[in-house]
């Protein structure tokens, strides 16, 4: 089986990729990482540059997994590209990054992650960036007093 990862050059997507790699190692699945945006004349901030693609490919190579990166810029929405790819591949899981944003921001700006949750038939795991410092949080060892 395959785990599909929606990827943009963001901290949230890097967290999603790290979690997808962790899960794929446990389940012995392949990874398919996709970056999709509208394309056209104007470069969209969600599109991975060549330099970022080289960095991403080195992460995938170092993972030890069978992993593939695809990028689409065909004038279609990110949601439609990922939905069509998920319908084609039938992944066991779709992993996406989730940005922390208030409800008003979601209403005004819309949200690719919200639309993917509504549109995809496959299970979707939303991953937030870990903003805690290492050694803090509920899993941290107790401090000596």
Beta strands, then each sheet from edge to edge (+ up, - down):
strand 1: 2-6
strand 2: 30-36
strand 3: 67-72
strand 4: 93-98
strand 5: 124-128
sheet 1: 3+ 2+ 1+ 4+ 5+
end
